[in-house]
Amino acid sequence: MTRYPRDFHGYGPTPPDAQWPGGARIAVQFVLNYEEGGENCLLHGDAASEAFLSEIVGAAPWPGQRHWNMESIYDYGARAGFWRLHRLFTGADIPVTVYGVATALARSPQQVEAMTQADWEIASHGLKWIDYKDHTAEVESADMDEAIRLHREVVGTAPRGWYTGRSSVNTVALAAETGAFDYISDTYDDDLPYWMQVAGRDQLIIPYTLDCNDMRFATPQGFNSGDQFYAYLRDTFDALYAEGSAGQAKMMSVGLHCRLIGRPGRIQALKRFVDYIKGFEGVWTPRRIDIADHWRVTHPPQPRLRLDQMDRASFVAKFGGVFEHSAWIAERAYDLELGPAHNSVAGIHNALARMFRSATRAERLGVLTAHPDLAGKLAAAKRLTAESTQEQASAGLDALTDAERTRFETLNSQYVAKHGFPFIIAVKDHDKDGILRQFETRIANATEDEFTTACAQVERIARLRLEDML
């Protein structure tokens, strides 16, 4: 048995309508990452200087040395960039969510006071602005606990949201295990919040962004000018606004950094975008905690059948009859690399159909011959499976005239005599007359062609049965 943890299904082809307050067509959410004073630095007890997200693109860490230029660039974010952004958002009456690194917040009391006075949400951005990919789960968990403690001490309240950013594969689970957060944002996998089963609880995930993010001013092939940043934000907004107008309201996250967008040559692009979205009706500009509160009430977690987490006996008991009298297909499917994407009709049907398609011809023929004749002796004796009984009844095959019954019996005999297996058709797709027409036409087919057609119909019947079940 192999179980695959990544979820490629999500909401699938029919995402829910977010139902934003006031019937808003889009939620545009601004995040201000406050990292200045929490980055790698010998003064902070780190082994080397910072090398990430600065004007020095491609910088390398300096082991055992302070990097004066790097420190000065980060200092700009706290000294000047923050206040420029504070004036912009308070002037526009748009509240933001701050991802605050706890140690950075502790070194910036005046900025924290300004955040709280503006009623900005201060979510936790971890203890330090460092990379956790090589940390053990125990060390990362300890830093998480200390981040919560220090955040409460500095801000006065505990953080309700979490985003590490430079995360490990353990981050989301560790944050969920604390039970402290109304939402976690260490994913980039959707345009809507969603519930994740993690650490034995339903955890709300509010995905973040790396594309609508000023970090691309500090990365190769990123934004070279404010015009590029503005154009990308505008196009993203336009696409999501159009979807919201069509009844599928989404969320747009905009990621910002004091030392990057806070520069005079870039802030005007952000201001143009703020002015742009103010020209539209139905635009909600909440904090992330406001989104979390709305989602919890409007879209609470729903119980879900996790097919990928069922034990073998339960799995086979539930799906063993999907292919007529052929439980071996479910037994083999259980050993596939199943994951969250299989927790749907399409997903489980694909897993079962793969095992049918990869079976030997003799095994597939066994599945075909396991199917009963249409309106045949087994039906008359009421010895069909419950699924077959219901399917044949849906096309009226349980209420035939004597003449119709005789016609079906004759066709059954002729078909089996020629092809060696029963005539198989997904009766739910047809009415009685259509089935008879198909019967009469397909008898004349070559047996190999008819074998292929019958196998396709077996898969179609399985699909219909799964739709009824799930």
C-alpha positions as CSV (number, residue, x, y, z in Angstrom):
1,M,0.0,0.0,0.0
2,T,1.3,3.5,-0.9
3,R,-0.5,6.6,0.1
4,Y,0.4,9.9,-1.6
5,P,-0.1,13.0,0.6
6,R,-0.3,15.8,-1.9
7,D,-3.7,17.0,-3.0
8,F,-4.2,17.6,-6.7
9,H,-8.0,17.7,-6.5
10,G,-8.9,20.6,-4.2
11,Y,-12.3,22.0,-5.0
12,G,-12.2,20.4,-8.4
13,P,-14.2,21.8,-11.4
14,T,-16.9,23.4,-9.2
15,P,-15.3,25.6,-6.4
16,P,-17.8,27.1,-3.9
17,D,-18.9,30.6,-4.1
18,A,-17.1,32.3,-1.3
19,Q,-20.2,34.4,-0.4
20,W,-18.0,37.3,0.7
21,P,-19.8,39.9,2.9
22,G,-22.0,42.3,1.1
23,G,-22.0,40.1,-2.0
24,A,-18.4,41.2,-2.8
25,R,-17.1,39.7,-6.1
26,I,-13.5,39.5,-4.8
27,A,-11.5,39.7,-1.6
28,V,-8.2,41.6,-2.0
29,Q,-6.0,40.9,0.9
30,F,-2.7,42.8,1.5
31,V,0.0,41.2,3.6
32,L,2.9,43.2,5.0
33,N,5.8,41.0,5.9
34,Y,7.7,42.5,8.9
35,E,11.1,40.7,8.9
36,E,13.5,43.5,9.6
37,G,15.5,42.6,12.7
38,G,14.6,38.9,12.5
39,E,16.8,38.0,9.6
40,N,20.0,35.9,9.7
41,C,22.7,38.0,11.4
42,L,25.6,37.4,13.8
43,L,24.0,39.9,16.2
44,H,21.0,37.5,16.4
45,G,23.1,34.5,17.2
46,D,23.2,33.1,13.6
47,A,26.2,31.6,12.0
48,A,26.2,33.8,8.9
49,S,24.7,36.9,7.4
50,E,21.4,37.1,5.5
51,A,21.3,36.4,1.7
52,F,17.6,36.4,0.9
53,L,15.3,39.1,-0.5
54,S,17.3,42.2,-0.7
55,E,18.6,44.6,-3.4
56,I,21.7,42.4,-3.5
57,V,20.3,39.8,-5.9
58,G,22.3,36.5,-5.7
59,A,23.9,37.4,-2.4
60,A,25.6,34.6,-0.5
61,P,25.8,34.2,3.3
62,W,29.0,35.3,4.9
63,P,29.8,32.7,7.5
64,G,31.1,34.2,10.7
65,Q,30.9,37.8,9.4
66,R,28.4,40.6,9.6
67,H,27.3,41.9,6.2
68,W,27.0,45.6,6.7
69,N,25.3,46.4,3.4
70,M,22.7,43.6,3.9
71,E,21.9,44.8,7.4
72,S,21.5,48.4,6.1
73,I,19.1,47.3,3.4
74,Y,17.0,45.5,6.0
75,D,17.2,48.5,8.3
76,Y,15.7,50.7,5.5
77,G,12.5,48.6,5.7
78,A,12.0,49.4,9.3
79,R,13.2,53.0,9.3
80,A,11.5,54.2,6.1
81,G,9.7,51.6,4.1
82,F,7.3,50.6,6.9
83,W,6.1,54.2,7.5
84,R,5.6,54.8,3.8
85,L,3.4,51.8,3.6
86,H,1.6,52.8,6.8
87,R,0.7,56.1,5.3
88,L,-0.5,54.5,2.1
89,F,-2.8,51.9,3.7
90,T,-4.1,54.1,6.6
91,G,-4.8,56.9,4.0
92,A,-6.7,54.4,1.8
93,D,-8.6,53.0,4.8
94,I,-7.5,49.5,4.0
95,P,-6.5,47.3,6.9
96,V,-3.7,44.8,6.3
97,T,-2.4,41.7,7.9
98,V,1.2,41.9,9.1
99,Y,3.2,38.7,9.1
100,G,5.4,39.6,12.0
101,V,8.6,37.8,12.9
102,A,8.5,37.7,16.7
103,T,12.1,38.8,17.2
104,A,11.7,41.6,14.6
105,L,8.6,42.9,16.3
106,A,10.4,42.9,19.7
107,R,13.1,45.2,18.1
108,S,10.5,47.6,16.7
109,P,8.1,48.8,19.4
110,Q,7.1,52.0,17.6
111,Q,6.1,50.1,14.5
112,V,4.1,47.5,16.6
113,E,2.3,50.4,18.3
114,A,1.4,51.9,14.8
115,M,0.1,48.5,13.6
116,T,-2.1,48.0,16.6
117,Q,-3.4,51.6,16.5
118,A,-4.3,51.1,12.8
119,D,-6.2,47.9,13.8
120,W,-4.0,45.8,11.6
121,E,-3.9,42.1,12.3
122,I,-0.5,40.9,13.4
123,A,-0.1,37.3,12.6
124,S,3.0,35.2,13.4
125,H,5.8,34.9,10.9
126,G,7.8,32.7,13.2
127,L,10.5,33.4,15.8
128,K,13.2,34.3,13.3
129,W,13.3,35.0,9.6
130,I,15.5,31.9,8.8
131,D,15.1,28.7,6.7
132,Y,13.7,25.7,8.5
133,K,14.1,23.1,5.7
134,D,17.1,21.5,7.5
135,H,15.7,21.8,11.1
136,T,14.4,18.9,13.0
137,A,10.7,18.9,13.8
138,E,11.6,19.2,17.5
139,V,13.7,22.3,17.0
140,E,11.1,23.9,14.7
141,S,8.3,23.1,17.2
142,A,10.3,24.7,20.0
143,D,10.9,27.8,17.9
144,M,7.2,27.9,17.1
145,D,6.3,27.8,20.8
146,E,8.8,30.5,21.6
147,A,7.4,32.6,18.7
148,I,3.9,32.4,20.2
149,R,5.1,33.3,23.6
150,L,7.2,36.3,22.5
151,H,4.5,37.5,20.1
152,R,2.0,37.6,23.0
153,E,4.6,39.4,25.2
154,V,5.4,42.0,22.6
155,V,2.0,42.6,21.0
156,G,-0.2,42.0,24.0
157,T,-2.3,39.3,22.3
158,A,-1.5,35.9,20.8
159,P,-1.3,35.5,17.1
160,R,-4.4,33.9,15.4
161,G,-2.7,33.3,12.1
162,W,0.6,31.6,11.2
163,Y,3.0,31.8,8.2
164,T,6.6,30.6,8.4
165,G,7.5,31.3,4.8
166,R,10.9,29.6,4.8
167,S,9.2,26.5,5.9
168,S,9.9,22.8,6.2
169,V,7.7,19.8,5.2
170,N,6.7,19.7,8.9
171,T,5.6,23.3,9.3
172,V,1.8,23.0,8.6
173,A,1.4,20.0,10.8
174,L,3.4,21.5,13.6
175,A,1.4,24.7,13.5
176,A,-1.9,22.7,13.5
177,E,-0.7,20.6,16.4
178,T,-0.4,23.7,18.6
179,G,-4.2,24.3,18.3
180,A,-3.4,28.0,18.5
181,F,-4.2,29.2,15.1
182,D,-7.5,30.1,13.4
183,Y,-5.6,29.8,10.1
184,I,-2.3,28.7,8.6
185,S,-0.9,30.2,5.4
186,D,2.1,28.1,4.5
187,T,0.6,27.0,1.2
188,Y,0.2,28.5,-2.3
189,D,-2.2,26.0,-3.8
190,D,-5.6,27.7,-4.2
191,D,-7.5,30.9,-4.7
192,L,-9.8,30.1,-1.8
193,P,-9.5,29.1,1.8
194,Y,-10.0,25.4,2.5
195,W,-10.1,23.0,5.4
196,M,-7.3,20.4,5.8
197,Q,-7.4,17.4,8.1
198,V,-4.2,17.6,9.9
199,A,-3.0,16.6,13.4
200,G,-6.4,15.1,14.1
201,R,-8.3,18.3,13.6
202,D,-9.9,20.4,10.9
203,Q,-7.4,23.2,10.2
204,L,-8.4,26.2,8.1
205,I,-5.8,27.0,5.4
206,I,-5.7,30.4,3.8
207,P,-3.2,30.1,0.9
208,Y,-0.7,32.8,0.4
209,T,1.0,34.1,-2.8
210,L,4.5,34.2,-4.3
211,D,3.4,35.6,-7.7
212,C,1.5,38.7,-6.6
213,N,4.5,39.4,-4.4
214,D,7.0,42.2,-4.3
215,M,9.7,39.6,-3.6
216,R,10.0,39.3,-7.4
217,F,11.8,42.6,-7.4
218,A,14.6,40.7,-5.6
219,T,14.7,37.5,-7.7
220,P,16.1,36.7,-11.2
221,Q,13.5,37.2,-13.9
222,G,11.3,39.0,-11.5
223,F,9.8,42.5,-11.7
224,N,12.3,45.1,-13.0
225,S,10.0,48.1,-12.7
226,G,6.9,49.2,-10.8
227,D,5.0,49.1,-14.1
228,Q,5.5,45.4,-14.3
229,F,4.3,44.9,-10.7
230,Y,1.3,47.0,-11.3
231,A,0.4,45.3,-14.5
232,Y,0.6,41.9,-13.0
233,L,-1.5,42.9,-10.0
234,R,-4.1,44.5,-12.3
235,D,-4.3,41.5,-14.6
236,T,-4.7,39.1,-11.6
237,F,-7.5,41.3,-10.2
238,D,-9.3,41.5,-13.5
239,A,-9.3,37.8,-14.0
240,L,-10.5,37.0,-10.5
241,Y,-13.1,39.9,-10.5
242,A,-14.5,38.4,-13.7
243,E,-14.8,35.0,-12.0
244,G,-16.5,36.6,-9.1
245,S,-19.0,38.3,-11.4
246,A,-19.8,34.9,-12.8
247,G,-20.7,33.6,-9.3
248,Q,-17.3,32.1,-8.3
249,A,-15.9,34.8,-6.0
250,K,-12.2,34.3,-5.2
251,M,-9.5,35.7,-3.0
252,M,-6.5,37.7,-4.1
253,S,-3.5,37.9,-1.9
254,V,-0.8,40.6,-2.3
255,G,2.5,40.0,-0.5
256,L,4.6,43.0,0.4
257,H,7.9,43.7,2.2
258,C,8.9,46.9,3.9
259,R,12.4,47.0,2.4
260,L,11.2,46.2,-1.1
261,I,7.9,47.8,-2.0
262,G,8.7,50.5,0.6
263,R,11.2,52.1,-1.8
264,P,10.1,55.3,-3.5
265,G,10.6,53.8,-6.9
266,R,8.2,51.0,-6.2
267,I,5.5,52.4,-3.9
268,Q,3.8,54.3,-6.7
269,A,3.0,51.0,-8.4
270,L,1.2,49.8,-5.3
271,K,-0.6,53.1,-4.9
272,R,-1.8,52.8,-8.5
273,F,-3.2,49.4,-7.8
274,V,-4.9,50.5,-4.6
275,D,-6.5,53.4,-6.6
276,Y,-7.4,51.0,-9.4
277,I,-9.4,48.5,-7.3
278,K,-11.2,51.4,-5.6
279,G,-12.9,52.1,-8.9
280,F,-14.8,48.8,-8.8
281,E,-17.9,47.8,-7.0
282,G,-18.0,44.7,-4.8
283,V,-14.4,44.7,-3.7
284,W,-13.7,43.6,-0.1
285,T,-10.3,44.4,1.4
286,P,-10.2,42.5,4.7
287,R,-7.5,41.3,7.0
288,R,-6.7,37.6,6.8
289,I,-8.4,37.0,10.2
290,D,-11.6,38.5,8.8
291,I,-11.5,36.0,5.9
292,A,-10.9,33.2,8.5
293,D,-13.9,34.3,10.6
294,H,-16.1,34.6,7.5
295,W,-15.1,31.2,6.2
296,R,-15.6,29.4,9.5
297,V,-19.2,30.6,9.7
298,T,-20.1,30.4,6.0
299,H,-18.2,27.4,5.0
300,P,-17.6,25.3,8.1
301,P,-15.7,22.0,7.8
302,Q,-17.8,19.1,6.4
303,P,-17.3,15.4,7.1
304,R,-15.6,13.8,4.2
305,L,-15.1,10.2,3.2
306,R,-11.3,9.7,3.0
307,L,-11.1,6.7,0.7
308,D,-7.3,6.9,0.8
309,Q,-7.4,6.3,4.5
310,M,-9.7,3.3,4.6
311,D,-8.3,-0.1,5.7
312,R,-8.3,-2.9,3.1
313,A,-11.4,-4.7,4.5
314,S,-13.5,-1.5,4.5
315,F,-12.2,-0.5,1.1
316,V,-13.0,-3.8,-0.5
317,A,-16.4,-4.1,1.2
318,K,-17.4,-0.7,-0.1
319,F,-16.1,-1.0,-3.7
320,G,-15.8,-4.7,-4.3
321,G,-19.2,-4.8,-6.1
322,V,-18.6,-1.8,-8.3
323,F,-17.4,-4.2,-11.0
324,E,-19.9,-7.0,-11.1
325,H,-18.9,-9.9,-8.8
326,S,-15.2,-8.9,-9.2
327,A,-13.9,-7.8,-5.8
328,W,-10.4,-8.5,-7.0
329,I,-10.4,-5.2,-8.8
330,A,-10.9,-3.3,-5.5
331,E,-8.3,-5.4,-3.8
332,R,-5.7,-4.5,-6.4
333,A,-6.8,-0.8,-6.5
334,Y,-6.2,-0.6,-2.7
335,D,-2.5,-1.2,-3.3
336,L,-2.2,1.7,-5.7
337,E,-0.6,5.1,-4.9
338,L,-3.9,6.5,-3.6
339,G,-4.1,10.0,-2.2
340,P,-6.5,12.9,-1.6
341,A,-7.2,13.3,-5.3
342,H,-8.9,9.8,-5.2
343,N,-11.5,11.0,-2.7
344,S,-14.0,11.7,-5.4
345,V,-16.0,9.8,-8.0
346,A,-13.5,10.5,-10.7
347,G,-10.6,9.5,-8.5
348,I,-11.8,6.2,-7.2
349,H,-13.3,5.3,-10.7
350,N,-9.9,5.9,-12.2
351,A,-8.2,3.7,-9.7
352,L,-10.6,0.8,-10.2
353,A,-10.7,1.2,-14.0
354,R,-6.9,1.1,-14.1
355,M,-6.9,-2.4,-12.5
356,F,-9.6,-3.6,-14.9
357,R,-7.7,-2.2,-17.9
358,S,-4.4,-3.7,-16.8
359,A,-5.9,-7.2,-16.1
360,T,-5.3,-10.1,-18.4
361,R,-7.9,-10.7,-21.2
362,A,-9.1,-13.8,-19.3
363,E,-9.7,-11.7,-16.2
364,R,-11.5,-9.1,-18.1
365,L,-13.6,-11.8,-19.8
366,G,-14.4,-13.0,-16.4
367,V,-15.8,-9.6,-15.5
368,L,-17.9,-9.6,-18.6
369,T,-19.3,-13.0,-18.0
370,A,-20.1,-12.1,-14.4
371,H,-22.8,-9.7,-15.8
372,P,-26.3,-11.0,-16.1
373,D,-28.3,-11.1,-19.2
374,L,-30.6,-8.2,-19.7
375,A,-34.2,-9.1,-18.5
376,G,-33.0,-12.7,-18.4
377,K,-33.6,-15.7,-16.1
378,L,-31.8,-14.3,-13.1
379,A,-33.9,-11.1,-13.3
380,A,-37.0,-13.2,-13.5
381,A,-35.9,-15.2,-10.5
382,K,-34.9,-12.0,-8.6
383,R,-31.4,-13.2,-8.2
384,L,-29.6,-10.1,-9.5
385,T,-27.3,-8.0,-7.4
386,A,-29.0,-5.0,-5.9
387,E,-27.1,-2.8,-8.3
388,S,-28.2,-4.7,-11.4
389,T,-31.8,-4.9,-10.2
390,Q,-32.0,-1.2,-9.8
391,E,-30.2,-0.5,-13.1
392,Q,-32.5,-2.7,-15.1
393,A,-35.5,-1.3,-13.4
394,S,-34.4,2.2,-14.3
395,A,-34.9,1.3,-18.0
396,G,-38.2,-0.5,-17.5
397,L,-36.7,-3.9,-18.0
398,D,-38.5,-5.2,-15.0
399,A,-41.9,-4.5,-16.6
400,L,-41.7,-6.0,-20.1
401,T,-44.6,-7.4,-22.1
402,D,-44.5,-11.1,-23.0
403,A,-43.4,-10.1,-26.5
404,E,-40.6,-7.9,-25.3
405,R,-39.4,-10.5,-22.9
406,T,-39.3,-13.1,-25.6
407,R,-37.4,-10.6,-27.9
408,F,-34.8,-10.0,-25.1
409,E,-34.3,-13.7,-24.5
410,T,-33.8,-14.4,-28.2
411,L,-31.2,-11.6,-28.5
412,N,-29.4,-12.7,-25.4
413,S,-29.1,-16.2,-26.8
414,Q,-27.9,-15.0,-30.2
415,Y,-25.4,-12.6,-28.7
416,V,-23.8,-15.1,-26.3
417,A,-23.6,-17.8,-29.0
418,K,-21.7,-15.4,-31.2
419,H,-19.5,-13.5,-28.8
420,G,-19.1,-15.8,-25.8
421,F,-20.2,-13.2,-23.2
422,P,-23.4,-11.4,-22.3
423,F,-24.6,-8.2,-24.0
424,I,-23.5,-5.4,-21.7
425,I,-24.8,-1.8,-21.8
426,A,-25.1,0.9,-19.2
427,V,-28.9,0.8,-19.2
428,K,-29.1,4.1,-17.2
429,D,-28.0,5.9,-20.3
430,H,-30.8,4.5,-22.5
431,D,-34.5,3.7,-22.5
432,K,-35.9,0.3,-23.3
433,D,-36.3,1.0,-27.1
434,G,-32.8,2.4,-27.3
435,I,-31.3,-0.7,-25.6
436,L,-33.1,-3.0,-28.1
437,R,-31.7,-1.0,-31.0
438,Q,-28.2,-1.2,-29.6
439,F,-28.7,-4.9,-29.0
440,E,-29.7,-5.6,-32.6
441,T,-26.9,-3.5,-34.0
442,R,-24.1,-4.8,-31.8
443,I,-24.8,-8.5,-32.4
444,A,-23.4,-8.0,-35.9
445,N,-20.1,-6.6,-34.7
446,A,-16.8,-8.5,-34.8
447,T,-16.2,-10.2,-31.5
448,E,-12.9,-8.3,-30.8
449,D,-14.6,-5.0,-31.4
450,E,-17.5,-6.1,-29.3
451,F,-15.2,-7.1,-26.5
452,T,-13.7,-3.6,-26.5
453,T,-17.2,-2.0,-26.5
454,A,-18.3,-4.3,-23.7
455,C,-15.3,-3.4,-21.5
456,A,-16.0,0.3,-22.1
457,Q,-19.6,-0.3,-21.0
458,V,-18.4,-2.1,-17.9
459,E,-16.4,1.0,-16.9
460,R,-19.4,3.2,-17.6
461,I,-21.6,1.1,-15.4
462,A,-19.0,1.3,-12.7
463,R,-18.9,5.1,-13.0
464,L,-22.7,5.3,-12.6
465,R,-22.6,3.0,-9.6
466,L,-20.0,5.2,-7.9
467,E,-22.0,8.3,-8.6
468,D,-24.9,6.7,-6.8
469,M,-22.7,5.6,-3.9
470,L,-20.7,8.9,-3.4
